[in-house]
Amino acid sequence: MLDLKQIRENPEQIQELLHRRGISPEYDLNPILERDGQQRELELIRTQLQARSNEIGKLIGQKMKSGGKDKETEINALKDEGNQIKSNLNELEPQEKELKAQIEALLLQLPNLPSLSTPIGKSEADNREIRRWGDEYLPKIEVLPHWEIAEKLGILEVERAVKIAQSRFIALMGAGAALERALINFMLDTQIKAGYVEVIPPVLINSSSLQGTGQLPKFAEESFKCSEDDLWLAPTAEVPVTNLYSGEVLEAEQLPIKHCAYTPCFRREAGSYGKDTRGLIRLHQFNKVELVKLVNPETSEAEHQALVNNAEAILQALKLPYRVIELCTGDLGFGATKCYDIEVWLPSSETYREISSCSNCWDFQARRANIRFKEKGKKGTQYVHTLNGSGLAVGRTMAAVLENYQQSDGSIKIPDVLQPYLQRDLL
């Protein structure tokens, strides 16, 4: 959520930054500013009335102590004034509450502001490549698409999975299931060694949690909801792990908090129909290891770079070629102020595909979820900065392994770092 004070004090700057994100320059902040002005005016009136009510209470007490018949008339007059103030307050409070709710509803629709260092652009075509890694590991032979080689090896079932669910669901069989599990364990072990604390969170989460990280209210159609409960299937572990700390005031010494979590993830992939209808790239259910950080704003940028490096470490250990892209303003996710995508090489399509999105959200999510911290010797609290990124999307990693490690005889060489988990070197 954006800082209302910042909007109030710098509306032109906020308008320009929103425009950089692709929001129409005609977008009007006035509905927020008008309601904010009305709410602040009501707040001032309410404060004055409450002050007068407190004053009346003291005056009545003083006059009752002093006694005398002539005081009774004054006391009754004060009581009448006090009752009128109480009546006025009863009218003002719901008006003020309604204005606050309207302001919050409008703020919840606004995306995060891009950082000033984020490249300005309209779409993914304007993203900036930062670096490439692993060109020496590019396959030297022509390879089959990962779904074809997986079906030939008998490790991927599509038709049977569709039979028990619907399209965009798959079942991994035998060595395929073992490979997926090996990747998950390897990713978790690697990130734990890097200093992340593992979490197994709930994968059914409430609306408040989804609102806290920005999926609600704007992207409700992209998630699966339970019909009889205020519970949703988690679209990413970012949601439950970040919200573990919602509504809390942390000590500065606790920061940074670094978590890794494996969960199944569920997304409707709204608007993506017709894309990647085969294979492991775009599914309604997929496995992912997520990295989440809660940090002091002073270390936010350095922690972001470290998170990207932690995600890259998985691909480097697996010797999978990849590149790092800095997203432009027009391609940023809703909650991100700055984001780097890591894209792995898929040789069958001769292209790089996203395998991790590493976002710095600054205080955007922390405001929505009310996650703050306090420094010793300082008054007040500050909002933490939240960061998240895949470390990695497991299905897409498997797709990359199946394609980049294909042998000329159709077998798959198991990456060296996975062999201890699988107890074999070929698939």
C-alpha positions as a printed NumPy array, in Angstrom:
array([[  0.   ,   0.   ,   0.   ],
       [  1.277,   3.454,  -0.832],
       [  1.934,   5.992,   1.914],
       [ -1.094,   8.295,   2.088],
       [  1.097,  11.083,   3.491],
       [  3.355,  10.798,   0.459],
       [  0.356,  11.057,  -1.884],
       [ -0.951,  14.049,   0.063],
       [  2.372,  15.907,   0.01 ],
       [  3.647,  14.94 ,  -3.474],
       [  0.662,  14.088,  -5.698],
       [  2.41 ,  15.156,  -8.919],
       [  5.413,  12.917,  -8.219],
       [  3.164,   9.958,  -7.382],
       [  1.169,  10.575, -10.562],
       [  4.373,  10.549, -12.642],
       [  5.684,   7.327, -11.061],
       [  2.328,   5.607, -11.602],
       [  2.421,   6.768, -15.221],
       [  5.844,   5.127, -15.589],
       [  4.203,   1.868, -14.566],
       [  1.739,   2.171, -17.412],
       [ -1.175,   3.713, -15.552],
       [ -2.869,   6.341, -17.678],
       [ -1.632,   9.912, -17.092],
       [ -5.316,  10.797, -16.836],
       [ -5.602,   8.65 , -13.716],
       [ -6.957,  10.932, -11.029],
       [ -5.666,  10.902,  -7.447],
       [ -8.336,  13.458,  -6.471],
       [-10.838,  10.867,  -5.165],
       [ -8.203,   9.839,  -2.61 ],
       [ -7.151,  13.406,  -1.828],
       [-10.738,  14.654,  -1.494],
       [-11.698,  11.861,   0.906],
       [ -8.47 ,  12.371,   2.814],
       [ -9.28 ,  16.062,   3.225],
       [-12.803,  15.271,   4.401],
       [-11.577,  12.652,   6.844],
       [ -8.912,  14.952,   8.282],
       [-11.498,  17.728,   8.714],
       [-13.835,  15.363,  10.538],
       [-10.924,  14.155,  12.654],
       [-10.137,  17.748,  13.67 ],
       [-13.778,  18.422,  14.588],
       [-13.935,  15.134,  16.522],
       [-10.742,  15.969,  18.409],
       [-12.072,  19.418,  19.337],
       [-15.389,  17.976,  20.479],
       [-13.659,  15.311,  22.571],
       [-11.449,  17.959,  24.154],
       [-14.523,  20.059,  25.009],
       [-16.282,  16.956,  26.373],
       [-13.318,  16.282,  28.675],
       [-13.311,  19.916,  29.77 ],
       [-17.048,  19.762,  30.561],
       [-16.502,  16.648,  32.676],
       [-13.902,  18.474,  34.773],
       [-16.072,  21.591,  35.099],
       [-19.055,  19.555,  36.301],
       [-16.882,  17.867,  38.889],
       [-15.542,  21.181,  40.153],
       [-18.982,  22.777,  40.398],
       [-20.442,  19.754,  42.179],
       [-17.707,  20.013,  44.812],
       [-18.311,  23.731,  45.361],
       [-22.086,  23.163,  45.886],
       [-24.783,  25.853,  46.017],
       [-28.185,  26.191,  44.418],
       [-26.896,  28.578,  41.772],
       [-24.488,  25.87 ,  40.59 ],
       [-27.247,  23.384,  39.742],
       [-28.401,  25.433,  36.745],
       [-24.822,  25.703,  35.466],
       [-24.273,  21.952,  35.934],
       [-27.445,  21.086,  34.027],
       [-26.421,  23.413,  31.202],
       [-23.026,  21.726,  31.04 ],
       [-24.661,  18.293,  31.046],
       [-26.929,  19.336,  28.179],
       [-23.908,  20.562,  26.213],
       [-22.085,  17.317,  26.98 ],
       [-25.037,  15.239,  25.758],
       [-25.176,  17.25 ,  22.551],
       [-21.453,  16.703,  21.998],
       [-21.921,  12.975,  22.583],
       [-24.706,  12.949,  19.994],
       [-22.481,  14.825,  17.507],
       [-19.626,  12.38 ,  18.097],
       [-21.945,   9.438,  17.497],
       [-22.767,  10.938,  14.108],
       [-19.173,  11.848,  13.197],
       [-17.465,   8.573,  14.074],
       [-19.262,   6.369,  11.501],
       [-18.777,   9.087,   8.845],
       [-15.05 ,   9.167,   9.562],
       [-14.87 ,   5.373,   9.619],
       [-16.599,   5.165,   6.228],
       [-14.206,   7.707,   4.696],
       [-11.208,   5.743,   6.007],
       [-12.621,   2.555,   4.476],
       [-13.124,   4.301,   1.131],
       [ -9.561,   5.662,   1.18 ],
       [ -8.147,   2.229,   1.991],
       [-10.182,   0.605,  -0.792],
       [ -8.77 ,   3.108,  -3.293],
       [ -5.206,   2.685,  -2.002],
       [ -5.443,  -1.115,  -2.218],
       [ -6.024,  -0.822,  -5.977],
       [ -2.803,   1.106,  -6.586],
       [  0.419,  -0.784,  -7.425],
       [  3.751,  -0.091,  -5.806],
       [  5.832,   2.78 ,  -7.124],
       [  8.886,   1.869,  -9.211],
       [ 12.254,   2.829,  -7.801],
       [ 13.992,   5.715,  -9.523],
       [ 16.684,   3.271, -10.726],
       [ 14.169,   0.961, -12.425],
       [ 14.46 ,   1.226, -16.237],
       [ 11.531,   3.091, -17.781],
       [  9.632,   1.04 , -20.357],
       [  6.213,  -0.096, -21.504],
       [  6.526,  -3.899, -21.735],
       [  8.892,  -6.854, -21.43 ],
       [ 10.462,  -5.727, -24.706],
       [ 12.017,  -2.866, -22.73 ],
       [ 13.548,  -5.069, -20.013],
       [ 17.308,  -4.853, -19.658],
       [ 19.635,  -7.85 , -19.74 ],
       [ 22.165,  -7.642, -16.909],
       [ 24.275, -10.767, -17.421],
       [ 24.421, -14.27 , -18.814],
       [ 25.978, -17.353, -17.28 ],
       [ 26.825, -20.86 , -18.45 ],
       [ 27.219, -20.564, -22.221],
       [ 29.817, -23.332, -22.032],
       [ 27.081, -25.7  , -20.824],
       [ 24.756, -25.176, -23.811],
       [ 23.775, -28.569, -25.345],
       [ 25.777, -29.615, -28.387],
       [ 23.006, -31.823, -29.796],
       [ 19.453, -31.229, -30.965],
       [ 17.074, -32.061, -28.133],
       [ 13.428, -32.999, -27.741],
       [ 11.01 , -30.734, -25.841],
       [ 10.967, -31.715, -22.2  ],
       [  7.402, -33.083, -22.317],
       [  8.256, -35.405, -25.214],
       [ 11.359, -36.846, -23.594],
       [  9.488, -37.153, -20.25 ],
       [  6.648, -39.097, -21.874],
       [  9.131, -41.346, -23.707],
       [ 10.843, -42.088, -20.397],
       [  7.487, -42.794, -18.719],
       [  7.966, -40.192, -15.998],
       [  5.16 , -37.792, -16.978],
       [  1.422, -38.547, -17.154],
       [ -0.79 , -35.911, -18.712],
       [ -3.941, -37.696, -19.894],
       [ -4.44 , -39.548, -16.615],
       [ -3.868, -36.361, -14.622],
       [ -6.462, -34.519, -16.718],
       [ -8.862, -37.398, -16.082],
       [ -8.712, -36.844, -12.324],
       [ -8.499, -33.03 , -12.449],
       [ -8.594, -30.954, -15.64 ],
       [ -6.202, -29.505, -18.204],
       [ -2.987, -27.9  , -16.969],
       [ -2.485, -30.544, -14.293],
       [  0.146, -33.291, -14.549],
       [  1.285, -36.361, -12.63 ],
       [  4.946, -37.267, -12.226],
       [  5.685, -40.975, -12.098],
       [  8.547, -43.06 , -10.77 ],
       [ 11.897, -41.449, -11.513],
       [ 10.107, -38.23 , -12.479],
       [  8.622, -37.907,  -8.996],
       [ 12.006, -38.752,  -7.501],
       [ 13.721, -36.097,  -9.621],
       [ 11.202, -33.458,  -8.513],
       [ 11.743, -34.42 ,  -4.879],
       [ 15.519, -34.36 ,  -5.335],
       [ 15.349, -30.853,  -6.78 ],
       [ 13.226, -29.649,  -3.854],
       [ 15.591, -31.126,  -1.27 ],
       [ 18.664, -29.792,  -3.047],
       [ 17.178, -26.288,  -3.265],
       [ 16.199, -26.263,   0.407],
       [ 19.558, -27.635,   1.552],
       [ 21.381, -25.001,  -0.487],
       [ 19.349, -22.092,   0.868],
       [ 19.549, -23.331,   4.461],
       [ 23.347, -23.341,   4.115],
       [ 23.067, -19.763,   2.819],
       [ 21.4  , -18.723,   6.083],
       [ 17.683, -19.107,   5.387],
       [ 15.454, -20.689,   8.021],
       [ 13.127, -23.31 ,   6.555],
       [  9.361, -22.949,   7.023],
       [  6.533, -25.304,   6.158],
       [  3.56 , -22.891,   6.154],
       [ -0.146, -23.521,   5.648],
       [ -1.088, -23.644,   1.972],
       [ -4.676, -22.66 ,   2.764],
       [ -4.59 , -18.959,   3.593],
       [ -7.161, -16.309,   4.481],
       [ -8.152, -13.184,   2.555],
       [ -6.307, -10.901,   4.94 ],
       [ -3.024, -12.618,   4.092],
       [ -3.6  , -12.309,   0.349],
       [ -4.443,  -8.639,   0.818],
       [ -1.286,  -8.195,   2.871],
       [  1.007,  -9.251,   0.034],
       [ -1.04 ,  -7.655,  -2.734],
       [ -2.928, -10.508,  -4.407],
       [ -6.253,  -9.163,  -3.152],
       [ -8.421,  -7.415,  -4.032],
       [ -7.057,  -6.803,  -7.537],
       [ -6.113, -10.361,  -8.569],
       [ -8.823, -12.495,  -6.978],
       [ -9.61 , -14.177, -10.302],
       [ -6.104, -15.652, -10.474],
       [ -6.445, -17.682,  -7.272],
       [ -8.489, -20.708,  -6.221],
       [-10.913, -20.09 ,  -3.337],
       [-12.656, -22.58 ,  -1.048],
       [-16.404, -22.135,  -1.464],
       [-17.393, -22.51 ,   2.203],
       [-14.523, -20.824,   4.047],
       [-12.504, -17.639,   3.94 ],
       [ -9.575, -19.691,   2.673],
       [ -7.65 , -19.704,  -0.585],
       [ -5.047, -22.041,  -2.039],
       [ -1.686, -20.291,  -1.801],
       [ -0.464, -18.947,  -5.162],
       [  3.072, -18.777,  -3.745],
       [  4.737, -19.31 ,  -0.372],
       [  5.521, -15.594,  -0.364],
       [  1.98 , -15.049,   0.94 ],
       [  1.887, -17.255,   4.065],
       [  5.57 , -16.777,   4.943],
       [  5.472, -12.961,   4.779],
       [  2.201, -12.868,   6.7  ],
       [  3.603, -14.966,   9.54 ],
       [  4.678, -11.564,  10.869],
       [  1.568,  -9.534,  10.007],
       [  0.458,  -7.118,  12.719],
       [  3.752,  -7.492,  14.617],
       [  6.358,  -5.02 ,  15.843],
       [  9.757,  -6.692,  15.582],
       [ 12.986,  -5.697,  17.283],
       [ 15.603,  -4.246,  14.933],
       [ 18.02 ,  -6.921,  16.145],
       [ 15.773,  -9.612,  14.665],
       [ 16.362,  -8.297,  11.155],
       [ 17.041,  -9.53 ,   8.597],
       [ 14.59 , -12.405,   8.84 ],
       [ 15.324, -14.898,   6.05 ],
       [ 13.051, -17.84 ,   5.247],
       [ 12.943, -20.524,   2.597],
       [  9.845, -22.627,   2.074],
       [  8.781, -25.421,  -0.223],
       [  5.061, -25.483,  -1.039],
       [  2.783, -26.568,  -3.813],
       [  1.396, -23.429,  -5.491],
       [ -1.95 , -22.936,  -7.194],
       [ -2.83 , -20.362,  -9.859],
       [ -5.591, -20.067, -12.391],
       [ -3.133, -18.463, -14.841],
       [ -5.918, -16.116, -15.935],
       [ -5.37 , -14.719, -19.401],
       [ -2.715, -17.303, -20.29 ],
       [ -4.865, -19.823, -22.108],
       [ -3.331, -20.849, -25.402],
       [  0.182, -20.367, -24.021],
       [  2.449, -23.257, -23.008],
       [ -0.363, -25.79 , -23.144],
       [  2.126, -28.652, -23.027],
       [  4.759, -29.513, -20.493],
       [  5.771, -28.101, -17.145],
       [  5.968, -24.375, -17.828],
       [  2.46 , -23.113, -17.055],
       [  0.37 , -25.288, -14.747],
       [ -2.466, -24.679, -12.301],
       [ -0.539, -26.628,  -9.636],
       [  3.248, -26.547,  -9.37 ],
       [  5.972, -26.888,  -6.765],
       [  8.228, -24.039,  -5.771],
       [ 10.892, -23.206,  -3.232],
       [ 10.424, -19.581,  -2.2  ],
       [ 12.845, -17.161,  -0.56 ],
       [ 11.4  , -14.418,   1.67 ],
       [ 13.197, -11.655,   3.55 ],
       [ 12.088,  -9.019,   6.045],
       [ 14.843,  -6.425,   6.323],
       [ 15.821,  -3.013,   7.622],
       [ 15.239,  -0.42 ,   4.874],
       [ 18.887,   0.644,   5.189],
       [ 20.07 ,  -2.774,   3.939],
       [ 17.23 ,  -3.355,   1.489],
       [ 19.162,  -2.927,  -1.748],
       [ 22.094,  -5.097,  -0.643],
       [ 19.691,  -7.804,   0.586],
       [ 17.952,  -7.722,  -2.8  ],
       [ 21.198,  -8.352,  -4.668],
       [ 22.042, -11.162,  -2.232],
       [ 18.636, -12.778,  -2.809],
       [ 19.212, -12.756,  -6.587],
       [ 22.61 , -14.366,  -6.017],
       [ 21.034, -17.041,  -3.804],
       [ 18.584, -17.96 ,  -6.566],
       [ 21.362, -17.956,  -9.192],
       [ 23.411, -20.321,  -7.037],
       [ 20.936, -23.138,  -7.719],
       [ 21.295, -22.816, -11.492],
       [ 25.062, -22.522, -11.258],
       [ 25.28 , -25.672,  -9.15 ],
       [ 23.064, -27.471, -11.687],
       [ 25.176, -26.002, -14.533],
       [ 22.091, -24.707, -16.325],
       [ 22.662, -21.71 , -18.632],
       [ 20.656, -18.635, -17.683],
       [ 20.465, -14.875, -17.877],
       [ 19.394, -12.13 , -15.448],
       [ 16.959,  -9.459, -16.621],
       [ 16.089,  -6.206, -14.875],
       [ 12.392,  -5.523, -15.374],
       [ 11.303,  -2.141, -16.685],
       [  8.597,  -0.044, -15.037],
       [  5.885,  -1.338, -17.373],
       [  6.622,  -5.002, -16.616],
       [  6.927,  -4.838, -12.819],
       [  4.694,  -7.032, -10.7  ],
       [  1.978,  -5.275,  -8.701],
       [  3.877,  -5.221,  -5.395],
       [  7.44 ,  -4.724,  -6.654],
       [  9.412,  -1.516,  -6.741],
       [ 12.395,  -3.245,  -8.364],
       [ 12.641,  -6.742,  -9.824],
       [ 15.155,  -9.038, -11.474],
       [ 13.972, -12.059, -13.451],
       [ 16.228, -15.076, -13.831],
       [ 15.554, -16.914, -17.084],
       [ 16.836, -20.427, -17.765],
       [ 17.769, -21.654, -21.233],
       [ 15.35 , -24.128, -22.854],
       [ 17.154, -25.435, -25.96 ],
       [ 14.117, -27.068, -27.62 ],
       [ 12.547, -23.648, -28.11 ],
       [ 15.878, -21.806, -28.302],
       [ 14.788, -19.264, -25.744],
       [ 15.217, -18.239, -22.125],
       [ 12.203, -18.719, -19.827],
       [ 11.563, -17.156, -16.433],
       [ 12.426, -19.448, -13.546],
       [ 12.623, -16.897, -10.727],
       [ 11.324, -13.389, -10.134],
       [ 13.268, -11.624,  -7.377],
       [ 11.349,  -8.595,  -6.113],
       [ 12.047,  -5.848,  -3.635],
       [  8.716,  -4.488,  -2.4  ],
       [ 10.129,  -1.867,  -0.036],
       [  7.426,  -1.053,   2.564],
       [  4.471,  -1.705,   0.204],
       [  3.546,  -5.116,   1.621],
       [  4.567,  -4.164,   5.151],
       [  2.024,  -1.323,   5.16 ],
       [ -0.722,  -3.644,   3.968],
       [  0.198,  -6.377,   6.453],
       [  1.266,  -3.925,   9.195],
       [  4.757,  -5.349,   9.804],
       [  6.978,  -2.909,  11.664],
       [ 10.185,  -2.837,  13.667],
       [ 11.545,  -0.754,  16.528],
       [ 15.106,   0.35 ,  17.147],
       [ 16.43 ,   0.642,  20.682],
       [ 16.68 ,   4.201,  21.919],
       [ 14.433,   5.564,  19.165],
       [ 10.816,   6.626,  19.414],
       [  8.173,   5.138,  17.157],
       [  8.365,   2.305,  14.688],
       [  9.24 ,   1.833,  11.02 ],
       [  7.867,  -0.488,   8.384],
       [ 10.18 ,  -3.307,   7.322],
       [ 11.078,  -3.862,   3.688],
       [  9.948,  -7.209,   2.257],
       [ 11.687,  -9.15 ,  -0.495],
       [ 10.836, -12.401,  -2.215],
       [ 11.969, -14.63 ,  -5.049],
       [ 11.748, -18.198,  -6.263],
       [ 14.669, -20.345,  -5.358],
       [ 13.459, -21.94 ,  -7.706],
       [ 10.283, -22.913,  -9.567],
       [ 10.766, -26.681,  -9.415],
       [  8.817, -27.76 , -12.511],
       [ 10.597, -25.28 , -14.733],
       [ 13.92 , -26.4  , -13.282],
       [ 13.035, -29.995, -14.118],
       [ 12.109, -28.928, -17.662],
       [ 15.523, -27.286, -18.012],
       [ 17.302, -30.373, -16.664],
       [ 15.408, -32.695, -19.033],
       [ 16.356, -30.561, -22.032],
       [ 19.884, -29.416, -21.183],
       [ 21.013, -32.828, -19.927],
       [ 19.607, -34.939, -22.781],
       [ 22.04 , -37.461, -24.23 ],
       [ 22.173, -38.603, -27.841],
       [ 20.643, -41.994, -26.884],
       [ 17.58 , -40.302, -25.306],
       [ 18.648, -40.763, -21.697],
       [ 19.028, -37.91 , -19.219],
       [ 22.275, -37.403, -17.342],
       [ 21.565, -36.495, -13.743],
       [ 23.398, -33.297, -12.686],
       [ 26.278, -34.086, -10.352],
       [ 24.772, -32.217,  -7.382],
       [ 21.559, -34.277,  -7.605],
       [ 23.18 , -37.704,  -7.804],
       [ 23.52 , -38.057,  -3.992],
       [ 19.737, -37.507,  -3.728],
       [ 18.825, -39.943,  -6.516],
       [ 21.6  , -42.527,  -6.145],
       [ 21.933, -42.718,  -9.936],
       [ 23.617, -40.795, -12.738],
       [ 21.221, -41.498, -15.626],
       [ 17.476, -41.287, -16.121]])
